[in-house]
Amino acid sequence: LLRYTDLSILKERFFVFAGIFFLCAVVSGFFAVNKSEWLYSVLRIGLFVTTVFVFASILKDEMELAKVIVLLGFFYFLYGQYEFISNSAYNCKGLMCNKNPWSTAQFLCLPFCVYLIKEKGFWRWLSITVGLGLLANIFVLTTRSVVLAVGISVLCLIQRRTLKYIIPILIVAGAYLLMFKWIYIIDTVSMTERWQAWRATLTMIYENPLGVGAGNWCLMLFKYGQNLDFKFFQSNIFRHPHNDFIWILAEVGVIGFVGYLGMFFTSLYYAAKSKKQWLVAGIMGYMALAFFSFPNERAFSSMILAVFMALSIAGYHKIPKRSYIPNMGVFRMASVNIVLMLCLFLVVLGYRHRSLIYNKKLRESKQWEKIIDFSDGFSPFSTLTFTGVPYHWFKGVAYNKTGDPVEALVCFREAQKYSPYNVHVLNALGLSYSYDKEKADRYFAKAIGICPVFDIAINNRRKIKESKK
């Protein structure tokens, strides 16, 4: 079976760009301040590319796959309606932790509904029903990036023979948004926050054209945070800039970003050449989502994108007459390396899942002694909590509260290794070095330089200076 496996698909330009993207992510580790976040991100990229290859090799029946996704969409539609009736639209989170990924998941089922419309009988009417139902859920939730993605996808599907279906849908959707959701749509608070994050990210890209390291954007943001609101450092910590494109560009650099974009454009080219307009609509919709959100972070979104790309490759690829592998030794070596990478990914994923469990306990605990124990969520593969704060910072604060400043200082110094620009870590180090006034002042000054409105560090620095007199 292995001898007649077709690997010629790897010669398609898509995998050239994917290889560039992956290699640049690997090389970016030389610039990463946190190697565990870098490793996890690199393994995710490797898994994604491998998934696209596997899907492109085995997904031969688009029809059956589309039916499965439409049935999933039908379940999403029913659950969304149940939740909307049970709660308000604002509290609808579906099967996700937030309404944004919930709305995104429903949108990503729509291209498969479009694909099945060409069928006759049961599947045609089911796909129409599910498609309209998912659109209703999406417009009730009114996630702006998803609404934009719907609009972009519709534009990709417009043809003379489909106008009679599309125009009424656009009129009804537009009227609904104008009458009931206009105030929410023009709300600028979240866009102001995103613009601040984007502006800081653009500065980061300018100073680091080769990238700051895969998975390290959230740690480096603080270095460029002089113009960020204080809530970025306190209650609204960004793990990503709500724009996958500048996120990838900042982390893997210009060359890696070319590889990332190349994966999208080659997929669009393959889909267009194969006359699969529904795939073009799906990929373009995903790109619209990625410009104002972070579907790259979500497992379901990444899986559906892998399906879109794999189907576009499979539809375009011409299987050669001689499909056997000329060099089995090379193939076996590559297969072993891929299996080892997947095993390593499972190990890392296991540690990070354990870390999330401890992270929840850590944030809910009110007893400092237990916080010290819950900080055991730390591992070489998971050094940060979900909010990007090092585990050692929590452990250091707990040691301070329980009267052990020596252990606290050790923990804060470890925390700085994993997040060198975190103002709370720098402030804690300043307090821990209160016996060394000059060193304490340097840490406070660095924290204030990053966040000029950090009142706690400002007051602590003033007290240190007054104590010198």
ZICOR-V593811 format. One line per field, one symbol per residue. phi: phi as a letter, one per 20 degrees, with the letter a starting at -180 (. if undefined). burial: + if it has 24 or more other ideal C-beta (glycine too) atoms within 12 Angstrom, else -. A space follows every 50 residues. Layout:
# ZICOR-V593811
phi=???
burial=???
This chain:
# ZICOR-V593811
phi=.ffdfedfffeffgffffffgfffffffffdfecffffffffffffffff ffffffedeedffffffffffffffgffffffffffceffefcmedebff ffffffffefgffffefffdmgffffffffgfffffffffflffffffff ffffffefcgfdgfefggffffffffffedcffffefdffffffffffff fffgffecfeneogmdgfeegffdefdeffffeddcfeebelafffffgf ednffffgfffgfffffffffffeldfffgffffffffgffcbcffeeff fffffffgfffffffefdfffedfefcfffffffffffffffffffffff fffgfffffffffefddfffffffffffbgdbecffenefgfffffffff fencfffffgfffffffebfdffffffffgffeffdgfffffffffffff cfdefffffffffffffff
burial=-----++-++-+-++-+++++++++++++-++++++++++++++++++++ +++++++-+--+--+++-++++++-++-+++-++----+--+++++--++ +++++++++++++++++-----+--+++-+++++++++++++++++++++ ++++-++--------+--++--+---+---+-----------++-+++++ +++++--+-+++++++++++++++++-+++-++---++++++++++++++ ++++++++++++++-++++++----+++++++++++++++++++++++-+ +++++++++++++++++-----------------------+---+--+-- ++--++-++-++--------++-++-+++-+++++-++++++++++++++ -------++-++++++++++++++++++++++++-----++-++++++-+ +--+-++--++--+-----
